[in-house]
Amino acid sequence: MKPTLTTELVTDERAFAELAPAWGRLYRRCATATPFQSHAWLHSWWLSYGRPGRLRLLLVRDGDELVAAAPLTAVRRPLPALVPLGGAISDYGDVLVDDGHGERAVDALTDALAGVARTALIDFREVRPGGAVEQVYERWHGPRRRVSDSVCLELPAVPMEDLVARLPSAKAQRVRAKLRKLTALGVQRQAVCPDEVDAALRRLLELHALQWQGRKVTGEHLRSRFCEHLVRSVGPMVRAGDAVVTEFRLDDDVVAVDLTLLSRRLAGGYLYGAHPRLRESKADVAVMLLDACAEHTRDGGRAALSLLRGDEPYKHHWRPEPVVNQRLLLARRRTAPLLSAAVCDVAARRRGKELLLRAEQRRERAGGGRS
């Protein structure tokens, strides 16, 4: 008879830091893990964004070895809930489950989550289809709901020349011309070594602020806490093979820096900064970045090249496949009213966005008529 797995709820920040080696081994044994479930990313996020007293790490062990983990934090607004660590700056939320322990680990993690759901809703946002927490959802005995979350656009994990070949002939010719233009300009790229990652990331954020100067930008990317998180987390991720920082040079000057995150199943461009000088030189930055990102799919080990969250028009030029993240809501009978309230909030927000979009479309049509 197999020994019983044990569960533990960790709420101490120091204990979270000490979990790094065991967490890393579990992360490597979970095929569905994304870089946003790595210890370096999550612990750094906690140091920048976590609230004292709200850490909730549910752990499942087989002896001394970690075989499942749910990295959560308690929130009080808009509803009392347990949500994944990583927050809005993480494109995917999930749990970790050791592939070798399968159903036993999932069952133990599900039971542990049911225990903490007595007083709070469990709200897993931005779950990539096929994520490990879907197994928990399938086993959940209480009230549950699945709703759509953000759209991520994905390309096949193939080299750049194959991505270009997927395009209509005329578009493919334009992209090849843009690649030749980058070569003619003398744009050089190089992966940054681990010891130089911190400085490169600070350059990335400086360039990011410069490229968006005078335009609407994600405000969080300009804050010191985000810079601290990125610098603190990405160095260890580069060393572990979970991230690559690439610098682009023109005439020996760094004119762009890109951060690509890596996992067993995907490569995803997370953030970049580019000097306006590149566009002034008629360099296509989007083509340049995708060409660099596609380099990390050449070994054939990954299934997707993700453009991550966002449905921006420029991404559609590459004919990506829309992949809709899921929001999984789990409750017990006593917390079922919280689940109902969350579902109503989702519906109200969705309706509000639809009304805003229609209003914008009416304004655009009215403006077009006057001109």
RACOR-V502769 format. One record per backbone hydrogen bond with DSSP energy under -1.0 kcal/mol. NH is the residue of the N-H (numbers start at 0). CO is the residue of the C=O. E is the energy in kcal/mol with one decimal. If there is no record, write none. Layout:
NH/CO/E
NH/CO/E
This chain:
5/60/-2.2
7/58/-2.2
9/56/-3.1
15/11/-1.7
16/12/-1.9
17/13/-1.9
19/16/-1.4
22/18/-3.3
23/19/-2.5
24/20/-1.9
25/21/-2.1
26/22/-2.8
27/23/-1.8
29/26/-1.2
32/29/-1.5
36/33/-2.4
37/34/-1.4
41/37/-2.4
42/38/-2.9
43/39/-1.5
44/40/-2.3
45/41/-2.3
46/42/-2.0
47/43/-1.7
48/44/-3.3
49/45/-2.1
53/50/-2.0
55/71/-2.6
56/9/-2.7
57/69/-2.2
58/7/-3.1
59/67/-2.5
60/5/-3.1
61/64/-2.8
64/61/-1.6
66/59/-3.1
67/59/-1.4
68/95/-2.3
69/57/-2.6
71/55/-2.2
72/82/-2.5
73/53/-2.5
74/80/-2.8
80/74/-2.2
81/120/-2.9
82/72/-2.5
84/70/-2.1
89/86/-1.5
92/125/-2.6
95/68/-2.7
97/66/-3.0
98/28/-2.8
100/97/-1.7
101/97/-1.1
103/100/-1.2
104/100/-1.1
105/101/-2.0
106/102/-3.0
107/103/-2.2
108/104/-2.4
109/105/-2.8
110/106/-2.3
111/107/-2.0
112/108/-2.5
113/109/-2.2
114/110/-1.5
115/111/-1.4
116/112/-1.4
118/115/-1.0
120/79/-2.0
121/329/-2.7
122/81/-2.7
123/327/-2.7
126/325/-3.1
130/127/-2.2
133/130/-1.5
134/131/-1.6
136/132/-2.3
137/133/-2.1
138/134/-1.1
144/328/-2.1
146/326/-2.2
148/324/-2.9
151/322/-3.0
152/307/-1.3
153/320/-2.5
154/304/-2.7
157/155/-2.0
162/158/-1.7
163/159/-2.6
164/160/-1.6
166/163/-1.6
171/167/-2.9
172/168/-2.2
173/169/-1.8
174/170/-2.4
175/171/-2.4
176/172/-2.0
177/173/-2.0
178/174/-2.2
179/175/-2.2
180/176/-2.0
181/177/-1.9
182/178/-1.8
183/179/-2.7
184/180/-2.3
186/181/-2.1
187/248/-2.5
189/246/-2.1
191/244/-3.5
195/192/-2.0
196/193/-1.2
199/195/-1.9
200/196/-2.6
201/197/-1.7
202/198/-1.9
203/199/-2.4
204/200/-2.3
205/201/-2.0
206/202/-2.8
207/203/-2.6
208/204/-2.2
209/205/-1.9
210/206/-2.8
211/207/-1.3
212/209/-1.2
214/211/-2.6
220/217/-1.3
221/218/-1.8
222/219/-1.5
226/222/-1.8
227/223/-2.8
228/224/-2.1
229/225/-2.8
230/226/-2.7
231/227/-2.3
232/228/-2.3
233/229/-2.4
236/232/-1.5
237/233/-2.9
238/234/-2.1
239/235/-1.7
240/237/-1.0
241/236/-3.2
243/259/-2.7
245/257/-2.6
246/189/-2.6
247/255/-2.9
248/187/-3.3
249/252/-2.6
252/249/-1.5
254/247/-2.7
255/247/-1.3
256/272/-2.3
257/245/-2.7
258/270/-2.7
259/243/-2.6
260/267/-2.9
261/241/-2.6
262/265/-2.4
266/303/-1.8
267/260/-2.7
268/305/-1.1
269/258/-2.4
270/258/-1.3
272/256/-2.3
274/254/-3.4
277/274/-2.1
279/275/-2.2
280/276/-1.4
281/278/-1.9
282/277/-2.4
287/283/-2.1
288/284/-2.6
289/285/-2.3
290/286/-2.3
291/287/-1.6
292/288/-2.6
293/289/-2.6
295/292/-1.7
296/293/-1.9
297/294/-1.0
299/296/-1.4
302/264/-1.8
303/264/-1.8
304/154/-2.9
305/266/-2.7
306/152/-3.4
309/150/-2.0
314/311/-1.2
315/312/-1.1
317/314/-1.5
318/315/-1.7
320/153/-3.3
322/151/-3.6
324/149/-3.0
325/126/-2.8
326/146/-3.0
327/123/-2.6
328/144/-3.0
329/121/-2.8
330/142/-2.3
338/334/-1.3
339/335/-2.3
340/336/-2.2
341/337/-2.3
342/338/-2.4
343/339/-2.3
344/340/-2.1
345/341/-2.3
346/342/-2.3
347/343/-2.4
348/344/-2.6
349/345/-2.4
350/346/-2.3
351/347/-2.4
352/348/-2.3
353/349/-2.1
354/350/-2.2
355/351/-2.2
356/352/-2.6
357/353/-2.3
358/354/-2.2
359/355/-2.4
360/356/-2.4
361/357/-2.3
362/358/-2.2
363/359/-2.4
364/360/-2.2
365/361/-2.5
366/362/-2.6
367/363/-2.3
368/364/-1.8
369/365/-1.5
370/366/-1.6
